Structures are given as C-alpha cells and as structure tokens.
Amino acid sequence: MTRQKEEEFQVADMPNLSGYTAIVTGGNSGIGYETTLQLANRGARVYIASRSKTRVDAAIKAMKTGNSGLDIHFLKLDLQDLQSIKTTAEEFSQKEPRLDILINNAGVSLFSLNMGNIC
C-alpha cells in the first residue's frame, strides 16, 4: 500500500482572518515575527506579547513598512513572572471580547523561573 504525498501548506492557503484576534508570544523576531506578519496580512488583529516594548515597536514599524493598515499591537508579558501573566490576561480581556488564535512561540526555561528544586 502506497501513501499519497500530502500537499504542503503554503502561506497563500491561509484564509481571510478579518474579525479574528490573535496573540503571538515572541512575535518581534524570527518565526514569531513572520507568524505575526502573515496573520496581520490576512486581516487579523494581532497582539505581540513580549517584555520589550522597544523591540516590539521596532518590529511593528518594520512590518508596517509598505502596509500601514496592519492591525498589530504590543501586549506587555513577562513569562518568567506569574503575576505578569495574570495581569496581561486581565489587560487583554479589557481590550478584546475574545481571543481566537494563540501562538505560543516564546519559550521559558524551567530553571529560569527561579522556582527552586522542583524535580
């Protein structure tokens, strides 16, 4: 029995995302940057969740070069601080009625959480 090769997903296969709201953690560089850009290019309102407003603002400026109509925003989030996560969730809930897409791109080392010996 032979298996048929599945078609590869292409950016052009993404549907129109107008009316959708997304959060991308670490969306100011690398894969997160491209993910943010493509979601916004398809009409989604995208929040880049990050610790650094300066880096996110620079990324947003670069993304909007040539397309100033992109709906991209900064959302302060420090994944190493559990209170920050709660505060960010509350802030987001005040701005938006719902979250449609969540891209967990940023990573946190368990050891960096300063939680002591948990193993």
C-alpha positions in Angstrom: 0.0 0.0 0.0 1.5 3.3 -1.0 0.8 6.5 0.8 -0.1 9.6 -1.2 2.1 12.6 -0.6 0.1 15.3 1.2 0.2 18.8 -0.2 2.4 21.2 1.7 0.7 24.1 3.4 1.6 27.4 1.9 1.1 30.9 3.3 -1.3 31.6 0.4 -3.5 28.8 1.8 -4.4 30.9 4.8 -7.9 32.2 4.8 -9.1 35.7 5.4 -8.8 36.4 9.1 -10.7 39.7 9.3 -12.5 39.9 12.6 -10.2 37.4 14.3 -7.9 38.4 17.2 -4.6 36.7 17.9 -1.8 36.8 20.4 1.7 35.8 19.4 4.3 35.4 22.1 7.8 36.4 21.0 6.3 37.9 17.8 9.0 40.5 17.4 11.7 38.2 15.9 12.3 35.0 14.0 9.4 32.7 13.4 7.1 34.7 15.7 7.8 37.8 13.5 6.8 36.0 10.3 3.7 34.4 12.0 2.6 37.9 13.2 3.1 39.4 9.8 1.2 36.7 8.0 -1.7 36.8 10.4 -1.9 40.6 10.1 -1.6 40.4 6.3 -4.7 38.2 6.3 -6.7 40.8 8.3 -6.3 39.6 11.9 -5.8 42.0 14.8 -2.5 40.7 16.3 -1.0 41.4 19.7 2.7 40.7 20.2 3.2 39.6 23.8 6.7 40.4 25.0 8.7 42.0 27.8 10.3 44.6 25.5 8.1 47.4 24.2 11.1 48.9 22.3 11.8 45.7 20.4 8.1 45.1 19.6 7.6 48.7 18.5 10.6 48.3 16.1 9.2 45.1 14.7 5.7 46.6 14.2 7.3 49.6 12.4 9.2 47.2 10.1 6.0 45.1 9.5 4.0 48.2 8.6 6.6 49.4 6.1 4.6 49.2 2.8 1.4 48.3 4.6 0.5 50.8 7.3 -3.0 49.3 7.7 -1.9 46.3 9.6 -3.6 45.9 13.0 -0.7 45.0 15.3 -0.3 45.9 18.9 2.1 45.5 21.9 1.0 43.5 24.9 3.3 43.5 27.9 4.1 40.0 29.1 6.9 38.5 31.1 6.6 34.7 31.1 9.0 34.4 34.0 6.6 36.3 36.3 3.4 34.5 37.1 1.8 37.8 38.3 2.7 39.4 34.9 0.8 36.6 33.1 -2.3 37.2 35.2 -2.0 41.0 34.7 -1.6 40.6 30.9 -4.6 38.3 30.7 -6.7 40.8 32.6 -5.5 43.7 30.4 -6.2 41.7 27.2 -9.7 40.9 28.5 -10.4 44.6 28.9 -9.3 45.3 25.4 -10.9 42.4 23.5 -14.1 40.4 23.9 -12.4 37.2 22.8 -9.2 35.5 21.7 -9.4 33.4 18.5 -5.8 32.5 17.9 -3.0 31.9 20.4 0.6 31.2 19.1 2.9 30.2 22.0 6.1 31.0 20.3 8.2 32.3 23.1 9.9 29.8 25.4 10.9 29.9 29.0 13.4 27.6 30.6 12.1 25.9 33.7 15.3 26.8 35.5 14.9 30.5 34.7 11.6 30.6 36.6 13.6 30.6 39.8 11.3 28.1 41.4 14.0 26.1 43.2 14.3 22.3 43.0 11.1 21.0 41.6 12.4 17.7 40.3 
